[in-house]
Amino acid sequence: MSYFEFLSQYSDRIVSGTFITMALTVLAALLAVAIAVAAGLIRMAPNFAVRGVAMVYIEIFRGTSLLVQLYWIFFVLPLFGITLEKFTAGFVAVGMNLGAYGAELVRGAILSVPKGQWEAALALNMSPAKRMRRVILPQAVLIMLPSWGNLLIELLKGTALVALISVADLMFQVKQINGTTFMSAEAFGTALIIYYVLARFMITPFMRWLERFMMRKMGRA
């Protein structure tokens, strides 16, 4: 069987798996961003007990394997009465894992905002919440965006692990196809190309557009 015949025969399953991977990536990314912003801000709270909550979360999810976390969420949580459908468990695990890394990006970006900006906002008598929302966070977002681009690519690649709990994503489909045809080069080569295309021609251009948008919004274009 030629490669074109392979694609013709299995394209439906590959395309279906690709859409599942894209959905997982988008949902996990949204969850990761939300968690990262919340945990990053909590990590800077003046109260040690409040900071401790974020520190424990970050240390656990950065210090343990994503695969182990995925298995815990899907196989162990039901023992405590919390059962998640496999697709949900997949994007929740990936989102929570990458959110822990993102939290440190958020905290580092906020601390990188020049001290003069903090003082100027304080001089304008802004409340702490307004100061963070109107002055500090917009500048911090611009600082952290390049690093978030790399993190989202890692998130995309991390979604491949959900195949291990039988989510019918791209990796699951190509593993099934390979198990039937033993055409490893064609199956996994196709997956490699698709993951590269998603990273290079979807995530990277989007992040670059977002950087340009934020620069214009900040008057730095």
N, C-alpha and C positions, 0 to 999 in steps of 0.2 A: 504493500500500500504506500503510495506516495504521500508527501506531506500535504499536498492540496486535497487529496482524497480523504486524508485524516481530518482536515479542517472541515470539509464538506459533511462528513459523517457525524462529527461530534461538536459542530459549531453551536448547536442549540444549547447543549449542556454547558459549554464553556462560556457562552454569553450569559446564560442564566446565573452561573456561578460568579461571573464578573459583576453583575448587578447586585448580587447579595454582598459581595465584598465592598462595593461602593457604598451600599446602604449602611453596612457595619462601620465603615470608615467615617461617614458623615455623622452618624449617631454617637459613635465613640468620641469623635472630635468635639462635638457640642458638649458632651458630658465632661470631657477632659478640661475644656476651657472653663466651664462653670466651676468645676471643682478647684482648678488651679487658681482662679481669681479669689474664690472664697478662702481656700486654705492659705494662699499667699498673704492675704490681708489679715487673717486670723493669726498667722505666724508672727505678725508685727504688733499684735495687741499688747497693751501695757500690762495686762493681768497675766501672771505666769500660768495659772490654771487653764485659762483660755488658750494661751499659746501652746500649752502642753498637748491639747487635743490635736491641733494641727501637726505638731512635731511627731506624735505617735503615729498618726496616719501616714505622714510622709516617710518616716523611717521604716514602717512595715512594708509599704508598697514599693519603696525604692530598694529595700534590702532583701526582698524575696523574689522568687521567679514568677514571671507572668503566668507561666504554665501552671504552677502550683496554685496561684490565686484563681485561675480559671477553674481548676478542679475543685477548689474549696467552694467557690460560688455555685457551681453546678451540682456537685455531688455531696458536699458536706452541709451546706445551709439547709437543705430539706430535712436533715436530722433535727434541726431546731425549728422546724415549722415554716421555713421560708423557701418556697419553691419558685424558681424562675424558669420560664421557657428557654430552650437552648439558645435561640437567637438573642434574646434579651440578656441571658447570662454572658454571652460572648461579648457584646458591645459594652456591657457594664464592667466586665473584668478589664478589658483593654482601656476603656475610658478612665477607670479608677487608677490603673497602673500609670498611664501617661500623665494623668492629672497630678500625681505626686511629683513627677519630674517638673511639670509645668509650674507647680506652686513655687518652686525655688527660682524659676525664671521670673515669675511675677515679682517675688520679693526682691530679687537682685535688681530688676529693672526699676522698681520704685525707689530703692536706695541709691540708684545711679542718677536720679533726677537731681540737678544742681541744687545745692543748699539755698542759693539765692531765690529759687522759685518757691521754696517752702516759706521763706521769710517774706517774700512779696505777697503771697496769698494770706499769710498771717497778718501782714500790715493792712490788708484790705478788709480785715475783720471777718473773714469767711469762717464758717463753722468747719470743724474737722471733716465732716462728711462732704460738704460742698467743696472744700479745699482739695480733697482727694479726687472727687468726681470731675471737677471743672479744670483743675490745674495739673495735678500730679499724674493721674492715670493716663490722660491723653499722651503726655510725654513719655510715660513708661511704656505704653503700648508701642510707640514708635521704636523704642530701644529694644524691646523684646521680640519684635516680629521676625527678624532673621533667624533667631534661635527657634522660634515656634515653627518656622518652615521645616527645619530639620526634624523637629519633634513630630510633626504631622506625618512626615515620610516614615519615621520609625513606627508610628501608630498604624499606618497602612500595612507595613510589613508584619506588624504584630497581629493583625487580624487573621493571618494565615493559621495561627494556632487554634482558632475556633473549629477548624476541621476535625480536631481531636475529640470534640464532643458532638460530632456529626451534624454541624451546621453546614448546609449545602453551599458553601462559598466556592470561590475559584479553586483553592487548594484541595478541597474535598472532592470536587468534580474531577480534577486532573488525576488525583490518586485513584479514584474509581475507574477512570478510563485506562490508566496505566495498568491497573490490576486485571483488566479485561483483555487489553491488547498487547501488553508488555512493550509498548512503544514509548519507552521512557524519555528518549531524546525529544520526540515530538510533543509528548504531553507536558513534561516539565519545562521544555524550551518555550512552549507557548505561554505557560504561566509566567515564566521569567520575563518575556516580552511584555505581557499585559501589565504586570506589576511595574515595570519600568515606564511604560507609557502613562499609567495612572500617576506615577510620581513626577515624571518629567514634564508632562504636557497638561496636567490638571492641577496638582497641588502647587508645584513651583510657580507657574504663571499666576495662579490665584493669589499666592502670597506676595508676589512681586507687585501685582496690581494693588493689593491692600496696602503695601508699603507706600506706593506712589500716592494713593488716596489719602493716607494719613499725613504724608508730607505736605500735600496741598492743603489739607485741613489745618495743619499747624503753621502754614505760611512759609514752608521751607522748600517748596518746589522751585 
